[in-house]
Amino acid sequence: MRFQAVVLAATLLLVVMAFFVPLSAAAGKEAKVESSFDFESVNGWRVISSGSGATTGADIAGTSYTGQRSLHLEADQNDLLVVEKGFAISKEEKLHFKMSFYVNIGAGVPSDLNLLVSPSTKVVDHDDDDTDFKAKTINERAGDWSIGAADANGWRLVTLETNITTNAATVMYVIIGVYDGTSINVDDVEITIDRVGTSGSTSITESFRKFVKSMGIVNITVQQVIMLVVACVLFVLAVRFQFEPLLLLPIGFGIFLANMPIFMGGEVTTLMGEEGFLYFIYKWGISEYGLFPLIIFLGIGAMTDFGPLLANPKTALLGAAAQFGIFLTLLGALALGLVDVNIGPVNLSFDFGLAEAAAIGIIGGADGPTAIYTSSQLAPHLLGPIAVAAYSYMALVPMIQPPIMKLLTSKKERSVKMEQLREVSKIEKVLFPIAVTLACAIVVPSAVPLVGMLMFGNLIRESGVVNRLSETAQGSLINIVTIFLGLCVGATMSGELFLKFSTIGILVLGIVAFSFGTMAGVMMGKLFYILSKGKVNPLIGAAGVSAVPMAARVVNKVGQEEDPTNFLLMHAMGPNVSGVIGSAVAAGVLIALVG
């Protein structure tokens, strides 16, 4: 007990010392905090370059113009005027540089502000208007620029803040200048140079405060907290209820990672920032090239047997009919995009254009990779909600489809037993993927990436001569890509993008798309039932949505509820696998028309 008390007292003492006693991080050295100091000036402000028409209207000796507003720089067309101030650097340093000053554009000159401001050899050129800088890098990156709005007298605040690394024993020059017919007045020049991680000592107090400042709990926002709760909901759905766990678990963790604030380089960012590893995976796998959905389709093709479709080709029409939900939902999304209602202080609006509506509609195909690929091409900002909706409703097939199937069919129709399918030869199975890819390239070339990878995966399966490739495609390859695909989809779901009314609209339209796709397939099945004089069970039309093989299993289960000896699984697989092709073709059509 006494030992614990001593440890507690020592801990409290160290905490107090960390806040009030600036201890040296290097033993035996006196504490020295170096912040916001100027290095030794090599010279005062001086003109270093000018053309024939460049003039300065005031003495520019000194380091500041506070309150004077007397420094006038003017350059005629194709002329240049630069003033500089040098600072001596005795050794290699990592520095944080910040400069601010006020400018006032001279009368009678164009509104373009052609301004040179930099440490060392950095040049910034402002071409188009007076609010946006474009950087021209000579031998260092240009830093972060901002320019404020003009006050009543036309003065604007210009700031530059950046990190730089100097060489040993050198002089860093700071320049302000104008060129090409520009005239400005300069006032209140302030320059601050701090060390960023030098060999000198630093205080425990400062280190501890920086550590606290970098903690996630200090920087997290309410939106991010809500998204972390959403991630936990997906964890529950995946683990407890096993709703598409292969995707919802990685998606949930991607949300988790993307909504945790990270303090890097003096700024609060996330792993989806430009320096975050999730951003690079997302960039290469989804946003720029869409590789992940294509590789997933390769694996799906390697796992799919198109034999039931080849044995009864007319069932492809059932798969085509089930895509009706895609185009109906597209129209619904366009209609929802017209909503713009103010309810008190809340504006209820859905910014759905044609591209967004097409991306949302593809949810009706019940194919997650297709939905991801289409949204990445047409509406990448909606990728997260669309992917979650697509995979969530795929997982809910056993709950969504049976009520619709029973509502639209009679007990007699559900009890129909179908004839056994014929055996499909190997040559048919080998030629099928080649023929489908060729036909797709001729009719809908924009669908070739999806259909082509699906058919290639099926070809290596059915050829029987590359078993290692087939096993890899349907095993380790698709599993690895599924991990990264899920993480990237979740990483796109930041609070500011996901917590909108548009997300609710997408979820509602998703269930509408899925329901109407099922209804259209069943109605086409009823037509088959009538035309075949009762030989086709209309339930198999519900399998036309491409949730393979879950939709076919649901059809088989509903059929056996009426007659336990009725086996519809293989008959339902025909429209089921044709739905995969149909959704991919529909995606290609939408990308061709809208993209």
Long-range contacts (C-beta under 8 A, 24 or more apart in sequence): 17-204, 18-204, 18-205, 18-208, 19-205, 19-208, 20-205, 21-205, 22-203, 22-204, 22-205, 22-206, 23-203, 23-204, 23-205, 24-201, 24-203, 25-201, 25-202, 25-203, 25-204, 25-207, 26-201, 29-201, 30-201, 31-201, 31-203, 32-200, 32-201, 33-202, 33-203, 33-206, 34-194, 34-195, 34-198, 34-200, 35-194, 35-195, 36-192, 36-194, 37-193, 37-194, 38-87, 38-191, 38-192, 38-193, 39-87, 39-88, 39-89, 39-172, 39-193, 40-87, 40-88, 41-85, 41-86, 41-87, 41-88, 42-85, 42-86, 42-87, 42-88, 42-171, 43-84, 43-85, 43-86, 44-85, 45-83, 45-84, 45-85, 46-83, 46-84, 46-85, 47-81, 47-82, 47-83, 48-82, 48-83, 48-84, 48-175, 49-80, 49-81, 49-82, 49-177, 50-75, 50-79, 50-80, 50-81, 50-82, 51-75, 51-76, 51-78, 51-79, 51-80, 51-81, 52-76, 52-79, 53-77, 53-79, 54-79, 54-80, 54-81, 55-81, 56-81, 56-83, 63-189, 63-191, 64-188, 64-189, 64-190, 65-186, 65-187, 65-188, 65-189, 66-187, 66-188, 67-188, 68-187, 69-102, 69-104, 69-185, 69-187, 70-187, 71-185, 71-186, 71-187, 72-106, 72-183, 72-184, 72-185, 72-186, 73-176, 73-177, 73-178, 73-183, 73-184, 73-185, 73-186, 74-106, 74-178, 74-182, 74-183, 74-184, 75-177, 75-178, 75-179, 75-180, 75-181, 75-182, 75-183, 76-181, 77-180, 77-181, 78-180, 79-179, 79-180, 79-181, 80-116, 80-177, 80-178, 80-179, 80-180, 81-177, 81-178, 81-179, 82-116, 82-175, 82-176, 82-177, 83-175, 83-176, 83-177, 84-173, 84-174, 84-175, 84-176, 85-173, 85-174, 85-191, 86-171, 86-172, 86-173, 86-174, 87-171, 87-172, 87-173, 87-174, 87-193, 88-171, 89-166, 89-167, 89-168, 89-169, 89-170, 89-171, 89-172, 90-168, 90-169, 91-168, 91-169, 92-165, 92-166, 92-167, 92-168, 93-165, 93-166, 93-195, 93-198, 94-163, 94-164, 94-165, 94-195, 94-196, 94-197, 94-198, 95-163, 95-164, 95-165, 95-166, 95-172, 95-193, 95-194, 95-195, 95-196, 96-161, 96-162, 96-163, 96-193, 96-194, 96-195, 96-196, 96-266, 97-143, 97-160, 97-161, 97-162, 97-163, 97-164, 97-191, 97-192, 97-193, 98-159, 98-160, 98-161, 98-191, 98-192, 98-193, 98-194, 99-159, 99-160, 99-161, 99-174, 99-189, 99-190, 99-191, 99-192, 100-157, 100-158, 100-159, 100-160, 100-188, 100-189, 100-190, 101-157, 101-158, 101-176, 101-186, 101-187, 101-188, 101-189, 101-190, 102-155, 102-156, 102-157, 102-158, 102-186, 102-187, 102-188, 103-155, 103-156, 103-158, 103-184, 103-185, 103-186, 103-187, 104-153, 104-154, 104-155, 104-156, 104-184, 104-185, 104-187, 105-130, 105-154, 105-182, 105-183, 105-184, 106-182, 106-183, 106-184, 106-185, 107-183, 108-183, 109-181, 109-182, 109-183, 110-181, 110-182, 112-182, 113-182, 113-184, 114-178, 114-179, 114-180, 114-181, 114-182, 115-158, 115-176, 115-177, 115-178, 115-182, 115-184, 116-175, 116-176, 116-177, 116-178, 116-179, 117-158, 117-160, 117-175, 117-176, 117-177, 118-142, 118-160, 118-174, 118-175, 119-160, 119-162, 119-164, 119-172, 119-173, 119-174, 120-164, 120-166, 120-172, 120-173, 124-160, 130-156, 140-164, 155-187, 163-196, 163-265, 213-263, 214-263, 215-263, 216-260, 216-261, 216-262, 219-261, 219-263, 219-268, 220-260, 220-261, 221-261, 221-495, 222-495, 223-259, 223-494, 223-495, 223-496, 223-499, 224-259, 224-260, 224-261, 224-494, 224-495, 226-495, 226-499, 227-255, 227-258, 227-259, 227-493, 227-494, 227-495, 227-498, 227-499, 228-255, 228-256, 228-259, 228-260, 230-255, 230-493, 230-498, 231-255, 231-256, 231-259, 231-490, 234-388, 237-392, 237-395, 243-392, 243-395, 243-396, 244-368, 244-391, 244-392, 244-394, 244-395, 246-482, 246-486, 247-368, 247-387, 247-391, 247-482, 247-485, 247-486, 247-489, 248-388, 248-391, 248-392, 248-395, 248-486, 249-486, 250-482, 250-483, 250-484, 250-485, 250-486, 250-487, 250-489, 250-490, 251-387, 251-388, 251-391, 251-486, 251-487, 251-489, 251-490, 251-493, 252-490, 253-486, 253-487, 253-490, 254-278, 254-486, 254-487, 254-488, 254-489, 254-490, 254-491, 254-492, 254-493, 255-384, 255-490, 255-491, 255-493, 256-490, 257-487, 257-490, 257-491, 258-490, 258-491, 258-492, 258-493, 258-494, 259-493, 259-494, 259-495, 270-494, 271-491, 272-491, 272-492, 272-494, 278-487, 278-488, 278-491, 279-491, 281-484, 281-487, 281-488, 282-488, 282-491, 282-492, 285-481, 285-484, 285-485, 285-488, 286-372, 286-376, 286-380, 286-383, 286-485, 286-488, 286-489, 287-376, 287-380, 290-373, 290-376, 290-377, 290-449, 292-369, 292-372, 292-481, 292-484, 292-485, 292-488, 293-369, 293-370, 293-372, 293-373, 293-376, 293-450, 293-485, 294-373, 294-449, 294-450, 294-453, 295-453, 295-477, 295-478, 295-481, 296-369, 296-478, 296-481, 296-482, 296-485, 297-369, 297-450, 297-453, 297-454, 297-457, 297-584, 298-453, 298-454, 298-456, 298-457, 298-473, 298-477, 298-478, 299-457, 299-473, 299-474, 299-477, 299-478, 299-481, 300-369, 300-454, 300-457, 300-478, 300-548, 300-580, 301-433, 301-453, 301-454, 301-455, 301-456, 301-457, 301-458, 301-459, 301-461, 301-473, 302-457, 302-458, 302-460, 302-461, 302-470, 302-473, 302-474, 302-478, 303-457, 303-461, 303-474, 303-478, 304-454, 304-457, 304-458, 304-461, 304-548, 304-577, 304-580, 305-573, 305-577, 306-429, 306-432, 306-433, 306-458, 306-577, 307-421, 307-424, 307-429, 308-421, 308-570, 308-571, 308-573, 308-574, 308-577, 309-573, 309-574, 309-575, 309-577, 309-578, 310-424, 310-428, 310-429, 310-432, 311-421, 311-422, 311-423, 311-424, 311-574, 312-421, 312-571, 312-574, 314-528, 315-540, 315-571, 315-574, 315-575, 315-578, 316-574, 316-575, 316-578, 316-581, 316-582, 317-524, 317-528, 318-521, 318-524, 318-525, 318-528, 318-540, 318-541, 318-543, 318-544, 318-574, 318-575, 318-578, 319-521, 319-544, 319-546, 319-574, 319-575, 319-576, 319-577, 319-578, 319-579, 319-580, 319-581, 319-582, 320-544, 320-578, 320-582, 321-520, 321-521, 321-523, 321-524, 321-541, 321-544, 322-517, 322-518, 322-520, 322-521, 322-524, 322-541, 322-542, 322-543, 322-544, 322-545, 322-546, 322-575, 322-579, 322-582, 323-364, 323-365, 323-517, 323-520, 323-544, 323-579, 323-582, 323-583, 323-586, 324-364, 324-516, 324-517, 324-520, 325-361, 325-364, 325-365, 325-512, 325-513, 325-514, 325-515, 325-516, 325-517, 325-518, 325-519, 325-520, 325-545, 326-361, 326-362, 326-363, 326-364, 326-365, 326-513, 326-517, 326-583, 326-586, 326-590, 327-361, 327-586, 328-361, 328-364, 328-512, 328-513, 328-516, 329-357, 329-360, 329-361, 329-363, 329-364, 329-509, 329-510, 329-512, 329-513, 329-516, 330-357, 330-358, 330-360, 330-361, 330-590, 331-357, 332-357, 332-509, 332-512, 333-357, 333-360, 333-361, 333-505, 333-509, 336-505, 336-509, 348-501, 349-501, 350-501, 350-502, 350-505, 351-502, 352-502, 352-505, 354-594, 355-379, 355-594, 355-595, 356-382, 358-590, 358-591, 358-593, 358-594, 359-386, 359-590, 360-386, 360-506, 360-509, 360-510, 360-513, 361-509, 361-513, 361-590, 362-386, 362-390, 362-583, 362-586, 362-587, 362-590, 363-389, 363-390, 363-393, 363-506, 363-509, 363-510, 363-513, 363-514, 364-510, 364-513, 364-514, 364-516, 364-517, 364-545, 365-517, 365-545, 365-546, 365-579, 365-582, 365-583, 365-586, 365-587, 366-390, 366-393, 366-394, 366-397, 366-514, 366-517, 366-545, 366-546, 366-547, 366-551, 366-579, 366-583, 367-546, 367-547, 367-579, 367-580, 367-583, 367-584, 368-394, 369-450, 369-485, 370-450, 370-546, 370-583, 370-584, 370-587, 372-485, 372-489, 373-449, 373-450, 373-587, 374-587, 374-590, 374-591, 377-591, 377-595, 378-590, 378-591, 378-594, 378-595, 380-492, 381-497, 382-502, 382-506, 383-489, 383-492, 384-489, 384-490, 384-492, 384-493, 384-497, 384-498, 385-493, 385-498, 385-502, 385-503, 385-506, 385-507, 386-506, 386-510, 387-489, 388-489, 388-493, 389-506, 389-507, 389-510, 390-510, 392-510, 393-510, 393-511, 393-514, 394-547, 394-550, 397-545, 397-547, 397-550, 397-551, 397-554, 398-550, 398-554, 398-557, 400-511, 400-514, 400-515, 400-518, 401-518, 401-542, 401-551, 401-554, 401-558, 402-554, 402-557, 402-558, 404-515, 404-518, 404-519, 404-522, 404-542, 405-518, 405-522, 405-539, 405-542, 405-555, 405-558, 406-558, 408-519, 408-522, 408-523, 408-526, 408-538, 409-522, 409-526, 409-538, 409-539, 411-562, 413-526, 413-529, 413-537, 413-538, 413-539, 414-537, 414-538, 414-539, 414-558, 414-559, 414-561, 414-562, 415-559, 415-562, 415-563, 415-566, 416-529, 416-534, 416-535, 416-536, 416-537, 416-538, 416-566, 417-537, 417-563, 417-565, 417-566, 418-535, 418-536, 418-537, 418-540, 418-568, 418-571, 419-535, 421-570, 421-571, 426-462, 426-464, 429-462, 430-459, 430-462, 430-463, 432-458, 432-462, 433-458, 433-459, 433-462, 434-459, 436-581, 440-585, 440-588, 444-585, 444-588, 444-589, 444-592, 445-588, 445-592, 446-588, 446-589, 446-591, 446-592, 446-595, 447-584, 447-585, 447-587, 447-588, 447-589, 447-591, 448-588, 450-584, 450-587, 450-588, 451-581, 451-584, 451-585, 451-588, 454-580, 454-581, 454-584, 514-545, 517-544, 517-545, 518-542, 518-545, 520-544, 521-545, 521-575, 537-566, 537-568, 537-571, 539-568, 539-572, 540-568, 540-571, 540-572, 540-574, 540-575, 541-575, 542-572, 543-572, 543-573, 543-575, 543-576, 543-579, 544-575, 544-576, 544-578, 544-579, 544-582, 545-576, 545-579, 546-576, 546-577, 546-579, 546-580, 546-582, 546-583, 547-576, 548-576, 548-577, 548-579, 548-580, 549-573, 549-576, 551-576, 551-579, 552-576
